């Protein structure tokens, strides 16, 4: 794994990207939740996980992820 050293100077912006995939698991009909955090266009943390319960809509899948 390669780590890039962040140079001093301007403050670096922390960005986050989140998503919930409604019923992405075709066998169990569960949704997938994922997120990525970046600083200076370098990924510092990410995760993707299958939800514990079945959501009945995209809105519900995103609500489960937020809670």
C-alpha positions in Angstrom: 0.0 0.0 0.0 1.4 3.4 -1.0 0.8 6.4 1.2 1.3 9.9 -0.2 2.6 12.6 2.0 0.4 15.7 2.0 2.5 18.7 1.4 2.1 21.7 3.6 0.7 24.9 2.1 -2.9 25.4 1.3 -5.4 23.6 3.5 -6.6 20.4 1.9 -10.3 19.8 1.4 -11.9 16.7 2.9 -14.5 15.3 0.5 -17.0 12.5 1.0 -19.0 10.4 -1.4 -21.9 8.1 -0.2 -24.3 5.9 -2.0 -26.9 3.2 -1.4 -27.6 0.7 -4.1 -31.3 -0.4 -3.9 -31.6 -4.3 -4.0 -28.2 -4.8 -5.5 -28.0 -8.3 -4.1 -30.2 -10.3 -6.4 -30.4 -13.4 -4.1 -31.4 -11.7 -0.8 -32.8 -8.4 -2.3 -30.7 -6.4 0.2 -29.2 -3.1 -0.6 -25.5 -2.2 -0.6 -24.2 0.9 1.2 -20.8 2.5 0.5 -18.7 5.6 1.2 -15.4 7.1 0.2 -13.4 9.9 1.9 -10.7 11.7 0.1 -8.2 14.5 0.9 -6.3 16.2 -1.9 -7.7 13.6 -4.3 -6.2 10.7 -2.3 -8.5 8.1 -0.9 -8.1 7.9 2.9 -11.0 5.7 3.9 -13.7 3.6 2.1 -16.2 0.9 2.9 -18.9 -1.1 1.2 -21.3 -3.3 3.2 -24.6 -5.2 2.6 -27.5 -3.8 4.7 -28.9 -6.1 7.4 -32.6 -5.7 6.3 -34.5 -5.5 3.0 -35.5 -2.0 1.9 -38.7 -1.5 0.0 -37.6 1.6 -1.9 -34.4 3.5 -2.8 -35.4 6.2 -0.3 -35.7 3.6 2.4 -32.3 2.1 1.5 -30.7 5.6 1.8 -32.5 6.2 5.1 -31.2 2.9 6.5 -27.7 3.9 5.5 -28.0 7.4 7.1 -29.3 6.0 10.4 
